[in-house]
Amino acid sequence: MGGQALTPADPDGTDAGTDPATPATSAAGPAAAEGRAVPGGGPPADGSGADPAAPAEGAATAGMTADGRPAGSAEVPGAGMTADAGGTGTPRELTADLVAGPGGVMTDEVGVVTGELTLKTRYADGQVTLAVQYKDADEWYAVTGAAAKLADPAGLDAVHTVAVALLHRPEG
């Protein structure tokens, strides 16, 4: 990482001193001239005595600070990641090929299935379900006992990973 130059950022997210159109209005830079705290520079130039570690009013910090102290909360649009997870009502599916272990996989429709299978982990309407099919077949079979409520669709990846780990046993 040697050789990189770092430019400090103002609380509003802009780089301090990198915009030639923004003049520095005091020796401590634009932050001090505006009455905001200057890192390592003591209280603001306006003499308000405000805590220099506190983020500027309305500054979004996303929970990060340079000194390790927790920042005030900031509303960050999309931080709930509903859109990234496919939405709460949008069906979403994950599939994986596997080889069933000894005893196979119990299904509601046909009983035990064995051999090379494809597992489908599906999220819809607040519920996750598992189904299997013989590899490259058309019919899907519900895995017995493999339906549960899932409040956060972002958890689908974890459920799928665990299901594959439990069912994929090529060595027995």
Salt bridges, closest charged atoms under 4 A:
ASP10 OD2 - ARG36 NH2 3.89
GLU34 OE1 - ARG36 NH1 2.39
ASP67 OD2 - ARG69 NE 3.09
GLU93 OE2 - LYS120 NZ 3.99
GLU93 OE2 - ARG122 NE 3.05
ASP97 OD2 - LYS135 NZ 2.78
ASP157 OD1 - ARG92 NH2 3.01
